[in-house]
Amino acid sequence: MMKKTLIMACALIIASSAVMAEELTPQKPECKCPKCNCQRPPKGPDFKKRQAEFEQRLKLTDEQKAKAKELREKSFEQMKPLMEKIKEKRAEIEAVKLSRMAVQAQNEKIEQLKKEIGALKQEMHRLRMENMKNFEAILTKSQLKELKKMKDEGRKKFDKEFKKHPPKHHPMPCPVEEK
């Protein structure tokens, strides 16, 4: 009888500590802004359609498509731990904001975490540029010309849209320009 009571008491303590830990974990406020990138929709049929159009416009061979897919998967695997670290750092920032730490200490810790996030973003940018070079290496000269043309069109479209709807909040400075 004593063993059962002890086991029940331990189970209750473990369960209540898990509930308390969950309650104390800071929850990130959900952003409702339709313009910012804080909530990215999952890849859907539109992504596949754009990818097919991209491959068709470049006239990629089956071999090039397979190599491009391999490069994307490799890039994702390299980016995944960096994205997780950024997510952790942002959660740390939220925890610091909710902590009872002195305001000066909070600000210093937040600045340190933001610098760490900036360094992670720089590494992600470096990986993206490396991946782009690897992708361009599998293209022919005519495909490279078409890709350059597509990039220019994309930049023009972005500039046009950006001028119409500049971001109202969450400005994301370019990690490369911060150097």
BAPADREN-379679 format. One record per residue: residue number from 0; residue in one letter; chain; x, y, z of N, C-alpha, C in turn. Coordinates in Angstrom, 2 decimals. Example, Ala and Ser with C-alpha at 12.3 -4.5 7.8 and 13.67 -1.06 7.14 Angstrom:
<rs>
R; nr; rest; kette; n_X; n_Y; n_Z; ca_X; ca_Y; ca_Z; c_X; c_Y; c_Z
R; 0; a; A; 13.19; -5.69; 7.80; 12.30; -4.50; 7.80; 13.20; -3.30; 7.80
R; 1; s; A; 12.85; -2.25; 7.08; 13.67; -1.06; 7.14; 12.90; 0.03; 7.87
</rs>
This chain:
<rs>
R; nr; rest; kette; n_X; n_Y; n_Z; ca_X; ca_Y; ca_Z; c_X; c_Y; c_Z
R; 0; m; A; 0.83; -1.19; 0.00; 0.00; 0.00; 0.00; 0.88; 1.26; 0.00
R; 1; m; A; 1.93; 1.24; 0.75; 2.84; 2.39; 0.84; 3.52; 2.65; -0.51
R; 2; k; A; 3.88; 1.55; -1.21; 4.53; 1.69; -2.51; 3.60; 2.37; -3.51
R; 3; k; A; 2.33; 1.96; -3.53; 1.35; 2.54; -4.44; 1.19; 4.03; -4.16
R; 4; t; A; 1.12; 4.40; -2.93; 0.97; 5.81; -2.56; 2.18; 6.62; -3.00
R; 5; l; A; 3.37; 6.05; -2.78; 4.60; 6.72; -3.18; 4.67; 6.89; -4.70
R; 6; i; A; 4.30; 5.85; -5.42; 4.30; 5.92; -6.88; 3.30; 6.97; -7.36
R; 7; m; A; 2.12; 6.99; -6.78; 1.10; 7.98; -7.16; 1.58; 9.39; -6.87
R; 8; a; A; 2.23; 9.60; -5.74; 2.73; 10.92; -5.37; 3.80; 11.37; -6.37
R; 9; c; A; 4.69; 10.47; -6.74; 5.73; 10.80; -7.73; 5.12; 11.15; -9.08
R; 10; a; A; 4.12; 10.38; -9.49; 3.46; 10.63; -10.76; 2.78; 12.00; -10.75
R; 11; l; A; 2.13; 12.34; -9.64; 1.48; 13.65; -9.52; 2.49; 14.78; -9.57
R; 12; i; A; 3.63; 14.61; -8.91; 4.67; 15.64; -8.91; 5.21; 15.84; -10.32
R; 13; i; A; 5.48; 14.75; -11.01; 6.01; 14.84; -12.37; 5.00; 15.52; -13.29
R; 14; a; A; 3.75; 15.11; -13.20; 2.71; 15.69; -14.06; 2.52; 17.18; -13.77
R; 15; s; A; 2.49; 17.55; -12.49; 2.29; 18.97; -12.17; 3.49; 19.81; -12.56
R; 16; s; A; 4.71; 19.24; -12.46; 5.89; 20.02; -12.86; 5.90; 20.22; -14.38
R; 17; a; A; 5.42; 19.24; -15.12; 5.35; 19.37; -16.58; 4.35; 20.46; -16.96
R; 18; v; A; 3.20; 20.49; -16.27; 2.19; 21.51; -16.54; 2.72; 22.89; -16.18
R; 19; m; A; 3.42; 23.00; -15.04; 3.98; 24.29; -14.62; 5.04; 24.76; -15.62
R; 20; a; A; 5.87; 23.87; -16.08; 6.92; 24.23; -17.03; 6.30; 24.74; -18.32
R; 21; e; A; 5.22; 24.10; -18.75; 4.54; 24.53; -19.97; 3.93; 25.91; -19.79
R; 22; e; A; 3.36; 26.19; -18.59; 2.77; 27.49; -18.32; 3.82; 28.59; -18.26
R; 23; l; A; 5.02; 28.27; -17.76; 6.08; 29.26; -17.61; 6.84; 29.51; -18.90
R; 24; t; A; 6.72; 28.62; -19.88; 7.40; 28.80; -21.15; 6.76; 29.97; -21.88
R; 25; p; A; 7.57; 30.98; -22.25; 6.99; 32.14; -22.93; 6.45; 31.77; -24.30
R; 26; q; A; 5.26; 32.23; -24.58; 4.64; 31.98; -25.87; 4.87; 33.18; -26.76
R; 27; k; A; 5.30; 32.95; -27.98; 5.55; 34.03; -28.92; 4.20; 34.57; -29.39
R; 28; p; A; 4.02; 35.89; -29.31; 2.76; 36.44; -29.79; 2.60; 36.19; -31.28
R; 29; e; A; 1.40; 35.85; -31.68; 1.15; 35.54; -33.08; 0.92; 36.83; -33.85
R; 30; c; A; 1.65; 36.98; -34.93; 1.54; 38.18; -35.77; 0.40; 37.99; -36.75
R; 31; k; A; -0.43; 38.98; -36.88; -1.56; 38.91; -37.80; -1.31; 39.72; -39.07
R; 32; c; A; -0.10; 40.24; -39.21; 0.22; 41.10; -40.35; 0.27; 40.28; -41.64
R; 33; p; A; -0.52; 40.64; -42.65; -0.51; 39.88; -43.91; 0.69; 40.19; -44.78
R; 34; k; A; 1.41; 41.28; -44.50; 2.50; 41.72; -45.37; 3.86; 41.16; -44.97
R; 35; c; A; 4.06; 40.87; -43.68; 5.41; 40.49; -43.25; 5.67; 38.99; -43.42
R; 36; n; A; 6.92; 38.61; -43.22; 7.32; 37.22; -43.42; 7.31; 36.40; -42.13
R; 37; c; A; 6.63; 36.89; -41.08; 6.70; 36.13; -39.84; 5.93; 34.82; -39.93
R; 38; q; A; 4.96; 34.75; -40.80; 4.23; 33.49; -40.98; 4.33; 33.11; -42.45
R; 39; r; A; 5.04; 32.08; -42.72; 5.20; 31.64; -44.10; 4.28; 30.48; -44.36
R; 40; p; A; 3.49; 30.56; -45.41; 2.59; 29.44; -45.71; 3.39; 28.23; -46.18
R; 41; p; A; 2.86; 27.06; -45.94; 3.57; 25.86; -46.40; 3.61; 25.83; -47.92
R; 42; k; A; 4.62; 25.13; -48.45; 4.71; 25.00; -49.90; 3.50; 24.22; -50.38
R; 43; g; A; 2.89; 24.75; -51.38; 1.70; 24.08; -51.89; 1.80; 23.85; -53.38
R; 44; p; A; 0.67; 23.64; -54.03; 0.68; 23.39; -55.47; 1.24; 24.58; -56.24
R; 45; d; A; 1.10; 25.79; -55.71; 1.63; 26.98; -56.37; 3.15; 26.91; -56.46
R; 46; f; A; 3.79; 26.38; -55.42; 5.25; 26.23; -55.42; 5.67; 25.29; -56.55
R; 47; k; A; 5.01; 24.16; -56.64; 5.33; 23.17; -57.68; 5.12; 23.77; -59.08
R; 48; k; A; 4.06; 24.57; -59.21; 3.78; 25.20; -60.50; 4.90; 26.18; -60.87
R; 49; r; A; 5.30; 27.03; -59.90; 6.39; 27.99; -60.16; 7.69; 27.26; -60.48
R; 50; q; A; 7.95; 26.18; -59.75; 9.17; 25.40; -59.98; 9.15; 24.81; -61.39
R; 51; a; A; 8.01; 24.29; -61.81; 7.90; 23.71; -63.16; 8.10; 24.79; -64.22
R; 52; e; A; 7.52; 25.97; -63.99; 7.68; 27.08; -64.94; 9.15; 27.50; -65.01
R; 53; f; A; 9.80; 27.54; -63.86; 11.22; 27.90; -63.79; 12.05; 26.91; -64.61
R; 54; e; A; 11.82; 25.63; -64.37; 12.57; 24.58; -65.08; 12.28; 24.63; -66.58
R; 55; q; A; 11.03; 24.89; -66.93; 10.65; 24.94; -68.34; 11.28; 26.15; -69.03
R; 56; r; A; 11.26; 27.30; -68.35; 11.82; 28.50; -68.96; 13.33; 28.37; -69.18
R; 57; l; A; 14.00; 27.69; -68.24; 15.45; 27.47; -68.41; 15.74; 26.29; -69.34
R; 58; k; A; 14.69; 25.54; -69.66; 14.85; 24.34; -70.50; 15.85; 23.37; -69.89
R; 59; l; A; 15.62; 23.07; -68.61; 16.51; 22.13; -67.91; 16.30; 20.71; -68.42
R; 60; t; A; 17.38; 19.98; -68.54; 17.30; 18.57; -68.91; 16.90; 17.78; -67.66
R; 61; d; A; 16.52; 16.54; -67.85; 16.17; 15.70; -66.70; 17.36; 15.56; -65.75
R; 62; e; A; 18.55; 15.45; -66.33; 19.76; 15.34; -65.51; 19.97; 16.61; -64.68
R; 63; q; A; 19.75; 17.78; -65.30; 19.91; 19.05; -64.59; 18.84; 19.18; -63.50
R; 64; k; A; 17.62; 18.74; -63.80; 16.55; 18.79; -62.80; 16.91; 17.95; -61.60
R; 65; a; A; 17.44; 16.75; -61.83; 17.83; 15.85; -60.74; 18.96; 16.48; -59.91
R; 66; k; A; 19.93; 17.06; -60.60; 21.05; 17.70; -59.90; 20.57; 18.91; -59.09
R; 67; a; A; 19.65; 19.69; -59.66; 19.10; 20.85; -58.96; 18.34; 20.42; -57.71
R; 68; k; A; 17.59; 19.34; -57.84; 16.85; 18.82; -56.68; 17.81; 18.38; -55.59
R; 69; e; A; 18.87; 17.71; -55.99; 19.90; 17.27; -55.05; 20.54; 18.48; -54.35
R; 70; l; A; 20.82; 19.52; -55.10; 21.40; 20.74; -54.52; 20.43; 21.40; -53.53
R; 71; r; A; 19.13; 21.45; -53.87; 18.12; 22.04; -52.98; 18.05; 21.27; -51.67
R; 72; e; A; 18.04; 19.93; -51.78; 17.95; 19.09; -50.58; 19.19; 19.26; -49.71
R; 73; k; A; 20.36; 19.31; -50.33; 21.60; 19.51; -49.59; 21.58; 20.87; -48.89
R; 74; s; A; 21.13; 21.89; -49.61; 21.06; 23.23; -49.05; 20.11; 23.27; -47.86
R; 75; f; A; 18.96; 22.60; -48.00; 17.99; 22.57; -46.91; 18.60; 21.92; -45.66
R; 76; e; A; 19.32; 20.84; -45.86; 19.94; 20.15; -44.73; 21.00; 21.03; -44.05
R; 77; q; A; 21.67; 21.87; -44.83; 22.65; 22.80; -44.25; 21.96; 23.94; -43.52
R; 78; m; A; 20.84; 24.39; -44.04; 20.11; 25.53; -43.47; 19.31; 25.15; -42.22
R; 79; k; A; 18.85; 23.93; -42.18; 17.94; 23.50; -41.11; 18.49; 23.79; -39.71
R; 80; p; A; 19.75; 23.40; -39.39; 20.25; 23.69; -38.04; 20.38; 25.19; -37.78
R; 81; l; A; 20.70; 25.96; -38.81; 20.81; 27.41; -38.63; 19.44; 28.02; -38.34
R; 82; m; A; 18.42; 27.55; -39.05; 17.06; 28.05; -38.82; 16.60; 27.69; -37.40
R; 83; e; A; 16.94; 26.49; -36.95; 16.58; 26.08; -35.60; 17.27; 26.95; -34.55
R; 84; k; A; 18.55; 27.27; -34.78; 19.28; 28.13; -33.85; 18.67; 29.52; -33.79
R; 85; i; A; 18.28; 30.04; -34.95; 17.64; 31.36; -34.97; 16.33; 31.32; -34.19
R; 86; k; A; 15.58; 30.25; -34.38; 14.31; 30.08; -33.66; 14.57; 30.05; -32.15
R; 87; e; A; 15.61; 29.33; -31.74; 15.97; 29.26; -30.32; 16.36; 30.63; -29.78
R; 88; k; A; 17.16; 31.37; -30.55; 17.62; 32.70; -30.11; 16.43; 33.64; -29.97
R; 89; r; A; 15.48; 33.56; -30.89; 14.29; 34.42; -30.80; 13.45; 34.06; -29.58
R; 90; a; A; 13.38; 32.77; -29.28; 12.66; 32.34; -28.07; 13.38; 32.85; -26.83
R; 91; e; A; 14.71; 32.83; -26.87; 15.50; 33.38; -25.75; 15.21; 34.86; -25.56
R; 92; i; A; 15.12; 35.59; -26.66; 14.81; 37.03; -26.57; 13.47; 37.22; -25.89
R; 93; e; A; 12.47; 36.44; -26.28; 11.14; 36.54; -25.66; 11.21; 36.22; -24.17
R; 94; a; A; 12.00; 35.20; -23.82; 12.15; 34.82; -22.42; 12.82; 35.94; -21.63
R; 95; v; A; 13.83; 36.57; -22.22; 14.53; 37.68; -21.54; 13.56; 38.83; -21.33
R; 96; k; A; 12.73; 39.12; -22.34; 11.75; 40.21; -22.22; 10.77; 39.96; -21.07
R; 97; l; A; 10.45; 38.69; -20.84; 9.51; 38.34; -19.77; 10.17; 38.14; -18.42
R; 98; s; A; 11.49; 38.13; -18.41; 12.20; 37.85; -17.16; 12.16; 39.07; -16.23
R; 99; r; A; 12.53; 38.82; -14.98; 12.54; 39.89; -13.98; 13.92; 40.53; -13.87
R; 100; m; A; 14.71; 40.35; -14.88; 16.05; 40.89; -14.96; 15.98; 42.42; -15.05
R; 101; a; A; 17.01; 43.09; -14.59; 17.07; 44.55; -14.70; 17.00; 44.96; -16.17
R; 102; v; A; 16.40; 46.11; -16.43; 16.18; 46.56; -17.79; 17.50; 46.66; -18.56
R; 103; q; A; 18.54; 47.21; -17.93; 19.83; 47.34; -18.59; 20.38; 45.97; -18.97
R; 104; a; A; 20.30; 45.01; -18.05; 20.79; 43.65; -18.31; 19.95; 43.00; -19.41
R; 105; q; A; 18.64; 43.24; -19.39; 17.76; 42.71; -20.45; 18.20; 43.23; -21.81
R; 106; n; A; 18.39; 44.55; -21.90; 18.77; 45.16; -23.19; 20.10; 44.62; -23.68
R; 107; e; A; 21.06; 44.44; -22.78; 22.37; 43.91; -23.17; 22.25; 42.48; -23.69
R; 108; k; A; 21.48; 41.67; -22.97; 21.30; 40.27; -23.38; 20.58; 40.21; -24.73
R; 109; i; A; 19.56; 41.04; -24.91; 18.82; 41.06; -26.17; 19.73; 41.48; -27.31
R; 110; e; A; 20.56; 42.50; -27.10; 21.50; 42.94; -28.13; 22.48; 41.83; -28.50
R; 111; q; A; 22.97; 41.12; -27.48; 23.89; 40.00; -27.73; 23.21; 38.92; -28.57
R; 112; l; A; 21.96; 38.59; -28.22; 21.22; 37.57; -28.96; 20.94; 38.03; -30.40
R; 113; k; A; 20.65; 39.31; -30.58; 20.41; 39.83; -31.93; 21.68; 39.75; -32.78
R; 114; k; A; 22.82; 39.98; -32.17; 24.09; 39.86; -32.89; 24.32; 38.41; -33.31
R; 115; e; A; 23.99; 37.48; -32.41; 24.14; 36.06; -32.72; 23.21; 35.67; -33.88
R; 116; i; A; 21.98; 36.21; -33.87; 21.04; 35.95; -34.95; 21.59; 36.52; -36.25
R; 117; g; A; 22.17; 37.72; -36.19; 22.76; 38.34; -37.38; 23.87; 37.48; -37.96
R; 118; a; A; 24.70; 36.91; -37.09; 25.79; 36.04; -37.56; 25.22; 34.78; -38.22
R; 119; l; A; 24.16; 34.24; -37.65; 23.52; 33.06; -38.24; 22.91; 33.40; -39.60
R; 120; k; A; 22.32; 34.58; -39.71; 21.74; 35.00; -40.99; 22.83; 35.21; -42.03
R; 121; q; A; 23.97; 35.73; -41.61; 25.09; 35.89; -42.55; 25.54; 34.53; -43.07
R; 122; e; A; 25.60; 33.55; -42.17; 25.99; 32.20; -42.59; 24.96; 31.62; -43.56
R; 123; m; A; 23.67; 31.87; -43.30; 22.63; 31.39; -44.21; 22.77; 32.06; -45.58
R; 124; h; A; 23.05; 33.36; -45.57; 23.24; 34.08; -46.83; 24.43; 33.50; -47.60
R; 125; r; A; 25.52; 33.22; -46.90; 26.69; 32.64; -47.53; 26.35; 31.30; -48.17
R; 126; l; A; 25.58; 30.48; -47.43; 25.17; 29.18; -47.96; 24.28; 29.33; -49.19
R; 127; r; A; 23.36; 30.31; -49.16; 22.49; 30.54; -50.32; 23.30; 30.93; -51.55
R; 128; m; A; 24.29; 31.81; -51.33; 25.13; 32.25; -52.46; 25.96; 31.08; -53.00
R; 129; e; A; 26.45; 30.24; -52.10; 27.21; 29.05; -52.50; 26.31; 28.10; -53.30
R; 130; n; A; 25.07; 27.94; -52.83; 24.13; 27.07; -53.52; 23.79; 27.62; -54.90
R; 131; m; A; 23.66; 28.94; -55.00; 23.36; 29.55; -56.29; 24.52; 29.31; -57.26
R; 132; k; A; 25.74; 29.46; -56.77; 26.91; 29.21; -57.63; 26.93; 27.75; -58.08
R; 133; n; A; 26.62; 26.84; -57.17; 26.59; 25.42; -57.53; 25.50; 25.14; -58.57
R; 134; f; A; 24.35; 25.80; -58.42; 23.27; 25.63; -59.40; 23.69; 26.19; -60.75
R; 135; e; A; 24.28; 27.39; -60.74; 24.71; 28.02; -61.99; 25.77; 27.17; -62.70
R; 136; a; A; 26.56; 26.41; -61.94; 27.61; 25.58; -62.52; 27.04; 24.44; -63.38
R; 137; i; A; 25.78; 24.06; -63.15; 25.19; 22.97; -63.95; 24.48; 23.49; -65.19
R; 138; l; A; 24.45; 24.83; -65.37; 23.73; 25.42; -66.49; 24.65; 25.67; -67.69
R; 139; t; A; 24.05; 25.69; -68.86; 24.78; 26.04; -70.08; 24.83; 27.58; -70.17
R; 140; k; A; 25.61; 28.09; -71.12; 25.72; 29.54; -71.29; 24.37; 30.19; -71.61
R; 141; s; A; 23.60; 29.56; -72.48; 22.29; 30.13; -72.83; 21.34; 30.09; -71.63
R; 142; q; A; 21.43; 29.03; -70.81; 20.59; 28.95; -69.62; 21.01; 30.02; -68.60
R; 143; l; A; 22.32; 30.28; -68.50; 22.81; 31.32; -67.60; 22.28; 32.69; -68.02
R; 144; k; A; 22.25; 32.94; -69.33; 21.71; 34.21; -69.84; 20.24; 34.35; -69.47
R; 145; e; A; 19.50; 33.27; -69.66; 18.06; 33.28; -69.34; 17.86; 33.48; -67.84
R; 146; l; A; 18.69; 32.84; -67.02; 18.59; 33.00; -65.57; 18.86; 34.45; -65.17
R; 147; k; A; 19.85; 35.06; -65.76; 20.17; 36.47; -65.48; 18.97; 37.35; -65.83
R; 148; k; A; 18.37; 37.06; -66.98; 17.18; 37.80; -67.43; 16.04; 37.63; -66.42
R; 149; m; A; 15.85; 36.40; -65.94; 14.79; 36.12; -64.96; 15.06; 36.87; -63.65
R; 150; k; A; 16.31; 36.91; -63.22; 16.67; 37.63; -61.99; 16.38; 39.11; -62.14
R; 151; d; A; 16.75; 39.68; -63.29; 16.50; 41.10; -63.53; 15.00; 41.41; -63.50
R; 152; e; A; 14.21; 40.54; -64.14; 12.76; 40.72; -64.13; 12.22; 40.65; -62.70
R; 153; g; A; 12.74; 39.70; -61.93; 12.31; 39.55; -60.54; 12.65; 40.77; -59.70
R; 154; r; A; 13.84; 41.31; -59.91; 14.25; 42.51; -59.17; 13.34; 43.69; -59.50
R; 155; k; A; 13.04; 43.86; -60.79; 12.16; 44.96; -61.21; 10.78; 44.80; -60.59
R; 156; k; A; 10.27; 43.58; -60.61; 8.95; 43.32; -60.03; 8.96; 43.59; -58.52
R; 157; f; A; 10.03; 43.15; -57.85; 10.15; 43.37; -56.42; 10.20; 44.87; -56.11
R; 158; d; A; 11.03; 45.61; -56.86; 11.14; 47.05; -56.64; 9.80; 47.74; -56.82
R; 159; k; A; 9.08; 47.35; -57.86; 7.77; 47.93; -58.14; 6.80; 47.64; -56.99
R; 160; e; A; 6.74; 46.39; -56.54; 5.85; 46.00; -55.46; 6.28; 46.62; -54.13
R; 161; f; A; 7.58; 46.69; -53.90; 8.10; 47.22; -52.64; 7.74; 48.70; -52.52
R; 162; k; A; 7.81; 49.43; -53.62; 7.46; 50.85; -53.59; 5.97; 51.04; -53.34
R; 163; k; A; 5.15; 50.13; -53.85; 3.70; 50.21; -53.61; 3.36; 49.91; -52.16
R; 164; h; A; 3.99; 48.87; -51.59; 3.66; 48.39; -50.25; 4.92; 48.23; -49.41
R; 165; p; A; 5.54; 49.34; -48.97; 6.74; 49.19; -48.14; 6.35; 48.57; -46.79
R; 166; p; A; 7.27; 47.86; -46.15; 6.93; 47.24; -44.87; 6.64; 48.28; -43.81
R; 167; k; A; 5.60; 48.04; -43.02; 5.24; 48.97; -41.96; 5.93; 48.63; -40.64
R; 168; h; A; 6.31; 47.37; -40.50; 7.04; 46.95; -39.30; 7.88; 45.73; -39.63
R; 169; h; A; 8.61; 45.26; -38.68; 9.52; 44.12; -38.84; 10.55; 44.36; -39.94
R; 170; p; A; 11.21; 45.54; -39.94; 12.23; 45.72; -40.98; 13.35; 44.72; -40.80
R; 171; m; A; 13.68; 44.01; -41.86; 14.71; 42.99; -41.80; 15.95; 43.52; -42.52
R; 172; p; A; 16.94; 44.05; -41.77; 18.13; 44.55; -42.45; 18.90; 43.40; -43.10
R; 173; c; A; 19.54; 43.71; -44.18; 20.34; 42.71; -44.89; 21.56; 42.38; -44.06
R; 174; p; A; 21.78; 41.11; -43.72; 22.93; 40.75; -42.88; 24.26; 41.06; -43.54
R; 175; v; A; 24.29; 41.12; -44.85; 25.55; 41.39; -45.56; 25.89; 42.88; -45.44
R; 176; e; A; 24.86; 43.76; -45.49; 25.09; 45.20; -45.41; 25.50; 45.65; -44.01
R; 177; e; A; 25.22; 44.84; -42.98; 25.54; 45.21; -41.61; 27.02; 45.13; -41.30
R; 178; k; A; 27.81; 44.52; -42.16; 29.24; 44.33; -41.89; 29.95; 45.64; -41.66
</rs>
